[in-house]
Amino acid sequence: MLTVSFRSLGLLLIGTLIILLPACKRPIYNPKNLSQVPVSPQYMNSQNGVTLQVKKLTKEEAQALFDGRGTRLLSKRKPIYPFYLSIENNGSQILILDPKNISVRLANSQLIAARLYSHTSRRILAPLLIGIVGTTASFFAAAYITILGAIAVMPAVVKAGYATLGLSGIFAIGSPTLSYYQGHHALAVNNAIDKDLEHKMLSEPVKIMPGQSLKKLIFIPRKSYNPSFTIDLVDQSTRQRLSFDIDLAEGEQSCKK
């Protein structure tokens, strides 16, 4: 009986470690800048002093840019393809790059962010559920062990019961604390993802001044993806369009890594 009691106590100690260990692992997000990841363009063309490069990113490149989260965009049943877009304006005109002037429908930033986010609700609820189960199990185990020790007049078993009751308190206090801890850091990660997307993603019109280079990402859902599409740059003063007809069909095989 004494062996059984201490075995139960040992199991509860293991359970406590299981719930507390995740606290040591918090979500992080340390992405790379677009200029830090070498990209060999699939498409490059120059017109009127303007050079445009396009590359459909591989899983490895997407992983590097989004700190190990990039495959979430590509491995779902409905993949979203990230494209690297580089424009170098060596002309004399101010150019406007507007997402509306790209001939394929682009994914919005909310959809991209949702794929990359830490799952805040899961990180909050999981420790709470484990805590409820652990608190209940350890409380009843403590009562059972204490009663057995009292009946058998075995002080060591009674002490084990009190120790088990202490574990119940650890579960009751520790699980809400861990939930807050995990939720707080998941929210911080999600905010960092929002800022990173705001910096990297083309989501609104941008100006490209003479002598300036621009690097951005665009995201195309599978439903609207076509290896051939057009990007129009608009001259701010004349409103004339400079059209680039992109055709990535030849490089499709290399992008499916």
TORVO-395170 format. One record per residue (C-alpha): residue number from 0; residue in one letter; x, z, y. Coordinates in Angstrom, 1 decimal. Each point is the difference from the previous one (the first is absolute). Layout:
N
seq,type,east,up,north
NUM,a,X,Z,Y
...
This chain:
257
seq,type,east,up,north
0,m,0.0,0.0,0.0
1,l,2.9,0.8,2.3
2,t,1.6,-3.4,-0.8
3,v,-3.3,-1.8,0.8
4,s,-0.3,1.8,3.3
5,f,3.5,-0.8,1.1
6,r,-0.5,-3.6,-1.2
7,s,-3.1,-0.2,2.2
8,l,2.0,1.4,2.9
9,g,2.7,-2.6,-0.6
10,l,-2.5,-2.8,0.0
11,l,-1.4,1.2,3.3
12,l,3.5,0.1,1.5
13,i,0.5,-3.6,-1.0
14,g,-3.3,-0.9,1.5
15,t,1.0,1.7,3.3
16,l,3.2,-2.0,0.1
17,i,-1.9,-3.2,-0.6
18,i,-2.2,0.6,3.1
19,l,2.9,1.2,2.2
20,l,2.6,-2.7,-0.9
21,p,-1.9,-2.8,1.8
22,a,0.6,1.9,3.2
23,c,3.7,-1.0,-0.2
24,k,-1.0,-3.7,0.0
25,r,-1.6,-1.0,3.2
26,p,-0.9,-3.6,1.0
27,i,2.6,-1.7,2.2
28,y,0.2,-3.3,1.8
29,n,3.3,-1.5,1.1
30,p,-0.5,-3.7,0.5
31,k,2.6,-2.6,1.0
32,n,0.0,-2.1,3.1
33,l,-0.7,-3.7,-0.4
34,s,3.6,-0.8,1.0
35,q,1.4,2.3,-2.7
36,v,-1.4,-2.1,-2.9
37,p,1.7,-3.3,-0.5
38,v,-2.5,-2.8,-0.3
39,s,0.7,-3.6,-0.9
40,p,-2.7,-2.1,1.6
41,q,-2.0,-2.5,-2.1
42,y,-1.1,-1.9,3.1
43,m,2.0,-0.7,3.1
44,n,-0.6,-2.5,2.8
45,s,1.0,-0.4,3.6
46,q,-2.0,-1.7,2.8
47,n,0.7,0.0,3.7
48,g,2.6,2.7,-0.3
49,v,-2.2,2.2,-2.1
50,t,1.0,0.9,-3.6
51,l,-2.6,1.4,-2.4
52,q,0.8,1.5,-3.4
53,v,-2.5,1.1,-2.7
54,k,0.5,1.8,-3.3
55,k,-2.5,1.3,-2.5
56,l,1.6,3.3,-1.0
57,t,0.8,0.9,-3.5
58,k,-0.9,3.4,-1.6
59,e,3.5,1.2,0.5
60,e,0.0,-0.9,3.7
61,a,-3.4,1.6,0.5
62,q,1.1,3.1,-1.8
63,a,3.1,0.3,2.3
64,l,-2.0,-0.5,3.2
65,f,-2.7,2.6,-0.9
66,d,2.1,2.7,-1.6
67,g,-1.0,-0.7,-3.6
68,r,-3.7,-0.6,0.8
69,g,0.1,-3.8,0.4
70,t,-1.1,-0.8,-3.5
71,r,-3.3,1.6,0.7
72,l,-0.8,-3.1,2.1
73,l,0.9,-2.4,-2.8
74,s,-0.9,1.8,-3.3
75,k,-3.7,0.5,0.6
76,r,-2.7,-2.2,-1.4
77,k,-0.4,-1.3,3.5
78,p,3.6,-0.5,1.2
79,i,0.9,-0.3,3.7
80,y,3.0,-2.1,0.6
81,p,2.5,1.1,2.7
82,f,1.8,-2.7,2.0
83,y,3.0,0.3,2.1
84,l,-0.2,-2.0,3.3
85,s,2.9,-0.5,2.3
86,i,-0.2,-2.0,3.3
87,e,3.0,-0.6,2.3
88,n,-0.9,-1.4,3.4
89,n,2.9,-1.9,1.5
90,g,-2.2,-2.0,2.2
91,s,-1.0,0.6,3.7
92,q,-3.7,0.8,-0.6
93,i,-1.8,3.3,-0.7
94,l,-1.7,-0.4,-3.4
95,i,-3.0,1.9,-1.3
96,l,-0.3,0.8,-3.7
97,d,-3.6,0.8,-0.8
98,p,-1.3,0.9,-3.5
99,k,-3.0,-2.1,0.7
100,n,2.2,-3.0,0.3
101,i,1.1,0.3,-3.7
102,s,-2.1,-2.3,-2.1
103,v,-0.5,2.5,-2.9
104,r,-2.0,3.2,0.2
105,l,2.2,3.0,0.3
106,a,-0.5,3.5,-1.4
107,n,-0.7,2.7,2.6
108,s,2.3,3.0,0.6
109,q,-2.6,2.5,-1.4
110,l,-0.1,-1.7,-3.3
111,i,3.8,-0.2,-0.2
112,a,0.4,3.7,1.0
113,a,-2.6,1.1,-2.6
114,r,2.1,-1.6,-2.8
115,l,3.2,1.7,1.2
116,y,-1.5,3.5,0.8
117,s,0.7,3.2,-1.8
118,h,-3.2,1.1,-1.8
119,t,-0.8,3.0,2.2
120,s,-3.2,1.0,-1.7
121,r,1.5,-0.1,-3.5
122,r,3.0,2.1,1.2
123,i,-2.4,2.6,1.5
124,l,-2.6,0.1,-2.8
125,a,2.4,0.0,-3.1
126,p,1.7,3.4,0.8
127,l,-3.4,1.6,0.9
128,l,-1.5,-1.1,-3.3
129,i,3.1,1.2,-2.0
130,g,-0.1,3.3,2.0
131,i,-3.7,0.6,-0.8
132,v,0.7,-0.6,-3.7
133,g,3.1,2.1,0.0
134,t,-1.6,2.9,1.9
135,t,-2.9,0.1,-2.3
136,a,2.0,-0.3,-3.2
137,s,2.6,2.6,1.1
138,f,-2.7,2.5,1.2
139,f,-1.8,-0.1,-3.4
140,a,3.3,0.1,-1.9
141,a,1.1,3.0,2.0
142,a,-3.3,1.8,-0.8
143,y,0.3,-0.9,-3.7
144,i,3.6,1.1,-0.3
145,t,-0.6,3.3,2.0
146,i,-3.0,0.9,-2.2
147,l,2.0,-0.7,-3.2
148,g,2.9,2.1,1.2
149,a,-2.3,2.9,1.0
150,i,-1.8,-0.1,-3.4
151,a,3.2,-0.1,-1.9
152,v,1.7,2.5,2.3
153,m,2.9,-2.3,0.7
154,p,1.3,0.5,3.6
155,a,2.1,-3.2,-0.2
156,v,-3.0,-2.1,-0.7
157,v,-1.9,1.6,2.9
158,k,2.9,-0.7,2.3
159,a,0.0,-3.6,-1.2
160,g,-3.7,-0.1,0.9
161,y,0.7,1.2,3.5
162,a,2.8,-2.6,0.3
163,t,-2.4,-2.7,-1.0
164,l,-2.5,1.2,2.6
165,g,2.8,-0.4,2.5
166,l,0.3,-3.6,-1.1
167,s,-3.7,-0.4,0.8
168,g,0.8,1.0,3.6
169,i,2.9,-2.4,0.2
170,f,-2.3,-2.9,-1.1
171,a,-2.8,1.1,2.4
172,i,2.4,0.2,3.0
173,g,2.5,-2.7,-1.0
174,s,-2.3,-2.9,-0.6
175,p,-1.6,-0.1,3.4
176,t,3.4,0.4,1.6
177,l,1.4,-2.9,-2.1
178,s,-3.1,-2.1,0.9
179,y,0.6,0.5,3.7
180,y,3.8,-0.6,-0.4
181,q,-0.6,-3.3,-1.9
182,g,-2.8,-1.2,2.2
183,h,2.0,0.7,3.2
184,h,3.0,-2.0,-1.2
185,a,-2.2,-2.8,-1.4
186,l,-1.7,-0.3,3.5
187,a,3.5,-0.1,1.6
188,v,1.0,-2.9,-2.4
189,n,-3.2,-1.9,0.8
190,n,0.7,0.4,3.8
191,a,3.5,-1.4,-0.6
192,i,-1.4,-2.9,-1.9
193,d,-2.4,-0.8,2.9
194,k,2.9,0.0,2.4
195,d,2.2,-2.1,-2.3
196,l,-2.8,-2.6,-0.4
197,e,-0.6,0.0,3.8
198,h,3.7,-0.9,0.4
199,k,0.3,-2.6,-2.8
200,m,-3.3,-1.7,-0.3
201,l,-1.4,-2.8,2.1
202,s,-3.5,1.3,0.9
203,e,-0.5,-1.1,3.6
204,p,1.4,-2.7,2.3
205,v,3.7,0.5,1.0
206,k,2.1,-1.8,2.6
207,i,3.4,-1.5,-0.9
208,m,2.1,-0.3,3.1
209,p,2.8,-2.7,0.4
210,g,3.1,1.1,-1.8
211,q,-2.0,2.5,-2.0
212,s,-0.4,0.3,-3.8
213,l,-3.0,1.5,-1.8
214,k,-0.3,1.3,-3.6
215,k,-3.4,0.9,-1.4
216,l,-1.9,0.3,-3.2
217,i,-3.3,-1.7,-0.7
218,f,-2.1,0.8,-3.1
219,i,-2.2,-2.5,-1.7
220,p,-2.6,1.1,-2.6
221,r,-0.1,-1.9,-3.3
222,k,-3.5,-1.4,0.7
223,s,1.2,-1.8,3.2
224,y,3.6,-0.8,-1.1
225,n,1.2,-3.5,0.1
226,p,3.7,-1.0,-0.2
227,s,-0.6,-2.5,2.8
228,f,-1.2,1.2,3.4
229,t,0.6,-0.5,3.7
230,i,1.4,2.4,2.7
231,d,-0.7,-1.0,3.6
232,l,2.1,1.4,2.9
233,v,-1.7,-0.3,3.4
234,d,2.0,-0.7,3.2
235,q,-1.2,2.7,2.4
236,s,0.1,-2.2,3.1
237,t,-1.2,-3.4,-1.3
238,r,-2.1,1.3,-2.9
239,q,1.5,-2.8,-2.1
240,r,0.4,0.7,-3.7
241,l,3.2,-0.2,-2.0
242,s,-1.1,-0.4,-3.6
243,f,2.0,0.8,-3.1
244,d,-1.4,-1.3,-3.3
245,i,1.3,2.4,-2.7
246,d,0.2,-1.1,-3.6
247,l,1.3,2.6,-2.5
248,a,-1.1,-1.7,-3.2
249,e,3.5,-0.9,-1.0
250,g,1.2,3.6,0.2
251,e,-3.0,1.6,-1.8
252,q,1.9,0.6,-3.2
253,s,2.7,2.0,1.6
254,c,-2.6,2.2,1.7
255,k,-1.7,1.0,-3.2
256,k,2.9,2.3,-1.1
